[in-house]
Amino acid sequence: MAGIEISTVSSRSDLDRFIDLPWKIYAGDNNWVPPLKKQVRRILDTSVHPFWKFSERELFLARRGSEVVGRIAAIVDNNYNSFHDEKMGAWGFFECENDPEAAAALFSAAEMWTSGKGMTFLRGPLNPSTNYEVGMLIEGFESPPTVMMTYNPTYYIPLVESCGFEKEKDLVAILVLPNDRADARVQRLASRVTRNKNIYVRTANKKAFDSEMEIVKEIYNSAWSRNWGFVPMTEEEMTDMGKELVPVMDPELVFFIYYDDQAVGVALVLPDVNPLLKRLNGKIGIRGLLKILLHRKEIKGLRGLILGFKRSHQRLGLPLVAFDHINRVARGKYEYLELGWNLEDNDDINKFEIQAGGRIHKKYRIFRKTLVPEGI
């Protein structure tokens, strides 16, 4: 058997191989949802995507003979390291055949590259940071992922662990179905809070996109600033993400919560377009647009992407207001709501969402490994 050769992505054809590899890895897996190749190419493009204005990356391919059998991105997020005063290297966009030798060679390449940049530990998967897709699925393989959530084969877990990585943090996704009811205490509290005349909901105005995204950014950075792994999104990142999401938004499910006429909460709940992405199989064009028109009714669920409140207003019961609004809009229109990801130890939000009728549906893991400095 031929040995493993690791090379950097240095040409368009190499990048094509990097992007195309998942179609080989997931052949026959009915739960896998193909990403749009155009979007993957864009997020990896250091000259286009705003994340790379403050970050660096190297892409690696693993070949066995003439066959590409694995890929990985090594990343240094300078904004994260500055915000936390850390020296974190990251790995992401990992895909690999069930080939321990290939996985070990890929992680070794990522470790050497990030160590050479002065990083002291390696964390992943981050695709490319906690503001995007993150985590490796470890529980919940029975069903497809919702939009912007990860999916992977079960054998990835032992592959990663065999390379010396250990659990750093688990994430959970919580599922709410139409017949799931909040417990009586939550219902009583919701009734009380929603009667408060100082609190009201305003749906987002697509025509005022830039100013709306400024509000989102302000609340987002306030709500999550003390959370593990958080890094503030730049204005360009937030604007870029907003433009990507606007075409799939349900305008009634992107909303702000006001208290005394001040925006203090934001919710961004997306229709789960993954059933359509599965049909598009990575490409959009005239045929893809026709598929969207023909199969829009296959969008039956939601994913709660952002639900946050300014720290100064987190004791007002505002999540109850958000859930009341989502329930009134979604009931009868959508069949499920997946909330997450949430940190496993964010007890307040996890407990609330379970009491509101949800249950833990999937779990994801972020791994960590200490790096040995170059020359030792």
TORMARVO-454154 format. One line per 3 residues: number of its first residue (from 1); for each residue x, y, z of C-alpha. Coordinates in nm, 2 decimals. Each point is the difference from the previous one (the first is absolute). Layout:
REM residues N
NUM> X,Y,Z; ...
END
This chain:
REM residues 376
1> 0.00,0.00,0.00; 0.13,0.34,-0.09; 0.10,0.23,0.28
4> -0.16,0.34,0.09; 0.12,0.32,-0.16; -0.10,0.34,0.14
7> 0.00,0.30,-0.22; -0.13,0.36,0.03; -0.28,0.13,-0.22
10> 0.19,0.21,-0.25; -0.21,0.00,-0.31; -0.36,0.03,-0.11
13> 0.00,-0.37,-0.08; 0.12,-0.08,0.35; -0.27,0.22,0.14
16> -0.26,-0.18,-0.21; 0.12,-0.33,0.15; -0.02,0.15,0.35
19> -0.36,0.11,-0.06; -0.11,-0.31,-0.18; 0.13,-0.26,0.25
22> -0.31,-0.02,0.22; -0.20,-0.14,-0.30; 0.23,-0.30,0.02
25> 0.00,-0.03,0.38; -0.38,0.01,0.03; -0.10,-0.20,-0.30
28> -0.30,-0.20,0.10; -0.06,0.19,0.33; -0.36,0.11,-0.02
31> 0.04,0.24,0.29; 0.28,0.20,-0.14; -0.10,0.34,-0.15
34> 0.23,0.13,-0.28; 0.11,0.36,0.05; -0.01,0.24,-0.29
37> 0.34,-0.02,-0.16; -0.01,0.37,-0.08; -0.04,0.08,0.37
40> 0.28,-0.23,0.11; 0.23,0.15,-0.26; -0.09,0.35,0.12
43> 0.05,-0.06,0.37; 0.35,-0.14,-0.08; 0.09,0.29,-0.23
46> 0.25,0.22,0.19; -0.05,0.28,-0.24; -0.38,0.01,0.03
49> -0.13,-0.11,0.33; 0.03,0.25,0.28; 0.11,-0.26,0.26
52> 0.34,-0.01,-0.17; 0.07,0.37,0.04; 0.12,-0.08,0.35
55> 0.07,-0.38,-0.03; 0.24,-0.23,-0.17; -0.05,-0.35,-0.14
58> 0.17,-0.29,-0.18; -0.19,-0.27,-0.18; 0.14,-0.36,-0.01
61> -0.09,-0.30,-0.21; 0.09,-0.36,0.08; 0.05,-0.24,-0.29
64> 0.06,-0.37,-0.01; 0.15,-0.06,-0.34; -0.21,0.21,-0.24
67> -0.31,0.01,0.22; -0.09,0.28,0.23; -0.10,-0.16,0.33
70> -0.02,0.29,0.24; 0.02,0.38,0.05; 0.04,0.25,0.28
73> 0.03,0.38,0.05; 0.25,0.14,0.26; -0.11,0.34,0.12
76> 0.12,0.29,0.22; -0.27,0.24,0.10; 0.18,0.31,0.12
79> -0.31,0.17,0.12; -0.08,-0.29,0.23; 0.35,-0.02,0.14
82> 0.01,0.38,0.06; -0.34,-0.01,0.17; 0.09,-0.29,0.23
85> 0.37,0.06,0.03; 0.06,-0.35,-0.12; 0.21,-0.18,-0.27
88> -0.26,-0.22,-0.15; 0.04,-0.18,-0.33; -0.31,-0.15,-0.15
91> -0.08,-0.29,-0.23; -0.31,-0.02,-0.22; -0.15,-0.12,-0.32
94> 0.12,-0.35,0.09; -0.11,-0.29,-0.21; 0.17,-0.33,-0.03
97> -0.05,-0.37,-0.09; 0.02,-0.25,0.28; 0.37,0.01,-0.03
100> 0.19,0.06,0.33; 0.33,0.06,-0.19; -0.16,0.27,-0.21
103> -0.16,0.17,0.30; 0.33,-0.01,0.20; 0.18,0.16,-0.30
106> -0.26,0.27,-0.04; 0.00,0.10,0.37; 0.38,-0.01,0.01
109> 0.01,0.25,-0.29; -0.26,0.22,0.18; 0.20,-0.02,0.32
112> 0.33,0.09,-0.16; -0.14,0.29,-0.19; -0.18,0.16,0.30
115> 0.29,-0.07,0.23; 0.22,0.17,-0.25; -0.22,0.31,0.04
118> 0.07,-0.01,0.37; -0.33,-0.16,0.11; 0.01,-0.21,0.33
121> -0.32,-0.21,-0.05; -0.22,-0.12,-0.28; -0.38,0.00,0.02
124> -0.26,-0.13,-0.24; -0.20,-0.05,-0.20; -0.07,0.37,-0.07
127> -0.11,0.08,-0.35; 0.16,0.25,0.03; -0.10,0.14,0.35
130> -0.28,-0.03,0.26; -0.19,0.26,-0.20; -0.05,-0.25,-0.29
133> -0.04,-0.38,0.00; 0.16,-0.17,0.29; 0.04,-0.33,0.18
136> 0.01,-0.37,-0.09; -0.32,-0.20,0.03; 0.03,-0.26,0.27
139> -0.37,-0.09,0.07; -0.31,0.02,-0.23; 0.12,-0.17,-0.32
142> -0.36,-0.13,-0.07; -0.12,0.32,-0.17; 0.14,0.26,-0.24
145> 0.14,0.33,0.14; -0.19,0.32,-0.01; 0.14,0.30,-0.20
148> 0.35,0.11,0.10; 0.05,-0.29,0.24; 0.27,-0.26,-0.05
151> -0.02,-0.37,-0.09; 0.26,-0.27,-0.02; 0.05,-0.37,0.00
154> 0.02,-0.18,0.34; 0.36,-0.11,-0.07; 0.12,0.36,0.01
157> 0.00,-0.01,0.38; 0.25,-0.28,0.05; 0.21,0.15,-0.29
160> 0.03,0.33,0.18; 0.06,-0.16,0.34; 0.27,-0.22,-0.14
163> 0.19,0.31,-0.09; 0.03,0.11,0.36; -0.30,0.24,0.01
166> -0.23,0.00,0.31; -0.34,0.15,0.08; 0.01,0.37,0.08
169> -0.37,0.09,-0.02; -0.32,-0.17,-0.11; -0.29,0.19,-0.17
172> -0.36,-0.10,-0.02; -0.29,0.05,-0.23; -0.35,0.00,0.15
175> -0.30,-0.11,-0.20; -0.36,0.13,0.05; -0.29,-0.17,-0.18
178> -0.36,0.13,-0.04; -0.14,-0.23,0.27; 0.27,0.09,0.25
181> -0.15,0.23,0.26; 0.18,0.22,0.25; -0.04,-0.10,0.36
184> -0.27,0.18,0.20; 0.24,0.24,0.18; 0.15,0.12,-0.33
187> -0.35,0.06,-0.14; -0.10,0.20,0.30; 0.32,0.21,-0.02
190> -0.05,0.06,-0.37; -0.35,0.12,0.05; 0.12,0.25,0.26
193> 0.30,0.13,-0.20; -0.18,0.04,-0.33; -0.26,0.22,0.18
196> 0.28,0.25,0.08; -0.08,0.31,-0.21; 0.36,0.11,0.01
199> 0.11,-0.31,-0.19; -0.08,-0.05,-0.37; 0.12,-0.18,-0.31
202> 0.09,0.17,-0.33; 0.08,-0.21,-0.31; 0.30,0.10,-0.21
205> -0.03,0.23,-0.29; 0.19,-0.13,-0.30; -0.01,0.34,-0.17
208> 0.21,0.14,0.29; 0.26,-0.29,-0.02; 0.31,0.19,0.11
211> -0.16,0.17,0.31; -0.17,-0.33,0.10; 0.33,-0.18,-0.01
214> 0.16,0.26,0.22; -0.27,-0.08,0.26; 0.07,-0.37,-0.04
217> 0.37,0.05,0.04; -0.04,0.21,0.31; -0.22,-0.24,0.18
220> 0.19,-0.31,-0.12; 0.33,0.13,0.13; -0.16,0.10,0.33
223> -0.18,-0.32,0.06; 0.28,-0.24,-0.08; 0.31,0.20,0.11
226> 0.07,-0.22,0.30; -0.08,-0.33,-0.15; 0.26,-0.27,-0.05
229> 0.16,0.02,-0.35; -0.17,0.33,-0.09; 0.17,0.24,-0.24
232> -0.18,0.33,-0.11; -0.10,0.00,-0.36; 0.13,0.30,-0.20
235> -0.24,0.23,-0.17; 0.10,-0.15,-0.34; -0.06,-0.36,0.12
238> -0.34,0.09,0.14; -0.10,0.18,-0.32; 0.13,-0.29,-0.21
241> -0.19,-0.26,0.20; -0.32,0.21,-0.01; 0.02,0.02,-0.38
244> 0.05,-0.38,-0.02; -0.31,-0.06,0.22; -0.24,0.26,-0.13
247> -0.12,-0.22,-0.30; -0.11,-0.28,0.23; -0.14,0.20,0.29
250> -0.36,-0.02,0.11; -0.06,0.37,0.07; -0.22,-0.07,0.30
253> 0.27,-0.21,0.17; 0.27,0.26,0.00; -0.09,0.24,0.27
256> 0.11,0.23,0.28; -0.13,0.02,0.36; -0.04,0.35,0.14
259> -0.01,0.11,0.36; -0.10,0.37,0.06; 0.06,0.06,-0.37
262> 0.35,-0.13,0.01; 0.10,-0.31,-0.21; 0.13,-0.25,0.26
265> -0.05,-0.34,-0.16; 0.03,-0.15,-0.35; -0.12,-0.33,-0.15
268> 0.11,-0.14,-0.34; -0.20,-0.31,-0.07; 0.06,-0.15,-0.35
271> -0.21,-0.23,-0.21; 0.19,-0.33,-0.02; 0.09,0.00,-0.37
274> 0.21,-0.31,0.02; -0.26,-0.22,-0.18; 0.04,0.24,-0.30
277> 0.38,0.00,0.03; -0.02,-0.38,-0.02; -0.18,0.02,-0.33
280> 0.24,0.26,-0.14; 0.30,-0.23,0.07; 0.25,0.28,0.03
283> -0.10,0.20,-0.31; -0.24,0.28,-0.07; -0.09,0.12,-0.35
286> -0.31,0.00,-0.21; -0.07,-0.36,0.09; 0.07,0.08,0.37
289> -0.24,0.29,-0.01; -0.27,-0.22,-0.15; 0.05,-0.26,0.28
292> -0.04,0.28,0.26; -0.32,0.11,-0.16; -0.13,-0.36,-0.03
295> 0.10,-0.12,0.34; -0.04,0.30,0.24; -0.27,-0.19,0.19
298> 0.27,-0.24,0.12; 0.11,0.27,0.24; -0.18,-0.12,0.31
301> 0.21,0.11,0.29; 0.20,0.28,0.16; 0.34,0.05,0.15
304> 0.05,0.26,0.28; 0.33,0.15,-0.11; 0.02,0.30,0.24
307> -0.20,0.07,0.31; 0.17,0.25,0.23; -0.07,0.28,0.24
310> 0.21,0.29,0.13; 0.16,-0.10,0.33; -0.16,0.31,0.17
313> -0.35,-0.15,-0.08; 0.05,-0.37,0.05; -0.22,-0.03,0.31
316> -0.32,0.13,-0.16; -0.13,-0.33,-0.13; 0.06,0.11,-0.36
319> 0.06,-0.36,-0.13; -0.37,-0.06,0.09; -0.09,0.29,-0.23
322> 0.21,-0.14,-0.28; -0.15,-0.35,0.03; -0.35,0.13,0.01
325> 0.06,0.19,-0.32; 0.17,-0.30,-0.17; -0.28,-0.23,0.11
328> -0.28,0.23,-0.13; 0.18,0.04,-0.34; 0.12,-0.36,-0.05
331> -0.28,-0.21,0.13; -0.19,-0.15,-0.29; 0.26,0.12,-0.24
334> 0.31,-0.20,0.10; 0.04,-0.35,0.14; 0.31,0.04,0.22
337> 0.24,0.25,0.15; 0.36,-0.08,0.08; 0.17,0.23,0.24
340> 0.37,0.02,0.02; 0.27,-0.04,0.02; 0.02,0.06,0.38
343> 0.29,-0.06,0.23; -0.05,-0.32,0.20; 0.06,0.19,0.32
346> -0.22,0.30,-0.08; -0.25,-0.13,0.26; -0.23,0.30,0.00
349> -0.09,-0.01,-0.37; 0.01,-0.38,-0.03; -0.23,-0.04,0.30
352> -0.24,0.27,-0.13; -0.02,-0.15,-0.35; -0.07,-0.35,0.14
355> -0.27,0.14,0.24; -0.14,0.18,-0.31; -0.07,-0.34,-0.16
358> 0.33,-0.09,-0.16; 0.23,-0.30,0.04; 0.37,-0.05,-0.08
361> 0.01,-0.12,-0.35; 0.36,-0.01,-0.11; 0.35,0.05,0.16
364> 0.31,0.14,-0.15; 0.36,0.01,0.13; 0.29,0.24,-0.03
367> 0.34,-0.15,0.05; 0.33,0.14,0.13; 0.36,-0.10,0.00
370> 0.31,0.17,0.14; 0.26,0.08,-0.26; 0.37,-0.06,0.04
373> 0.20,0.31,-0.09; 0.22,-0.03,-0.31; 0.36,-0.11,0.08
376> -0.10,-0.22,0.30
END
